[in-house]
Amino acid sequence: MKHAVVTGAADGIGRAIARRLAQAGYAVSGVDKDAERARQTQVEFARAGFQINFLLTDLADRRQLEHLLDGLDRRPVIDLLVHNAGISAVGRFGQLPLAAQRKVVEVNLLAPLFITARLLERQQLCQGGGLIFIASLSHFVSYPGAAVYAATKDGLASYARSLSISLARREIHVLTVYPGPTRTAHAQRYSPDNSRAERRMPPETLAEQMFQAMQQRQRVLVPGPGNKLFAMIGRWLPGLAEVGMKRMLLDKLP
């Protein structure tokens, strides 16, 4: 049985991709800091006939990251590692506490880099396996009001692109995903305007597209026609995209 590790697996996109992988026959190890949501997810999976085992970890805590790696050492070699966990700090950049901004960097960027490097060093990622990095549509269109979040997701995307080249000789496939607004608690929590939340992509839809992209060994996924169009506008008419994002996000902040 193949083994998948999914960070941020207790809710949202992480839970959706973990369930899709379980449906495909993977043994899933979830990583999350929320013990109660992890317990609820385990119960939901069990009722559906699936299994997920959690390693409770605060990805901003280096000591806990070491415990996570020790825990993964005692589990089967990893066929698929999904770096999904992420947090944000929303507000005008100069007014956000430095500690909050630093934690975004630690969780979104430093933890994936550290975990990946150590697992490669320990040869815990199997040859022919895969890595999925969840970046952000902000890579193409900017994210005024969440500048540090956008910076970490851009850093993750750049890292994934370079890593895909260096890991090709080991036949480890790397997929970078650039999701737009998704119908999750994360989006609800950090968005300054949830009036159109029902239009956001369901995480199950995103998970299915991610799974299919990995099966087809794509290197890049921008899920959904609307997101693809917005990414294209961001590439070719960056000024127009930035004005739109400013109106949708920055101008609605207190």
C-alpha positions, 0 to 999 in steps of 0.5 A: 500500500502506498503511503501519503503524508499531508500537512494541514490534513484536519480541514479544508484542502488538506482534508479533501486531498487526504480523503481523495488519496485514501479513496485511491488506496493510500495509507494517509498520515496527516499532520496538523496542530489542531487535535480536536479537528484531527480527531473529528477527521479521523472519525469522519474517515472511519465512518466512510471506511477510510483511515488516517493517522495524525501526527500532531505538530505545530509547524512553527516549532522546530522542536516539534518538527524534529519529533514529526520527522522521528515519527515519520521514520517509524512509518513506511517510506513516503510515496507522496508528500503534500505540503498543504498547511498554511496560515496568513496575516491579513492587514496593512503591511506596516501595521501587522505585528512582526511576530505574526508575519514571522509565523507565516514565514515559518509555517508556509515556507520554512517548514516545507523546506526543512521537512523536504530536505530532512526526508530527502537526507534520510531517504524517506521519499521513495524513488518514483514518488511525488511532492505536491506544493500548494502555492497560490494564485497570488503568484500571478495577480498579487495579494495586497493585504496579505503581502507576507502570505503571497511572499511565502507562496511565491518562495514555495513555488520557486523552490518547487520549480528548482527542486523538480529539476534536481529530483528528476534523476530520482524520478521524484515528480513535483507538482506545484498548485496555484489555487484561487479562492477555495471554500474553506474555513481558511478563506473564511477566516482571512478574507475581508469580504465573504459575501461571495463565498458560495462562488469559491471552488469546493475543496473536493473539486480542487482535490480531484484536480490535484489528484488527476494532475499528479497521476498525469505527472503535470508540473503545474496546476492552475485549477478551474477556468476562472483561475486560469483566466485570472492568471492569464490577465495577471501575466499579460495585464498585470496593472489591471489585475493589481487594480482588481485585487486592490479593490477586492482586498486591500480597499476592504480592510479596516 
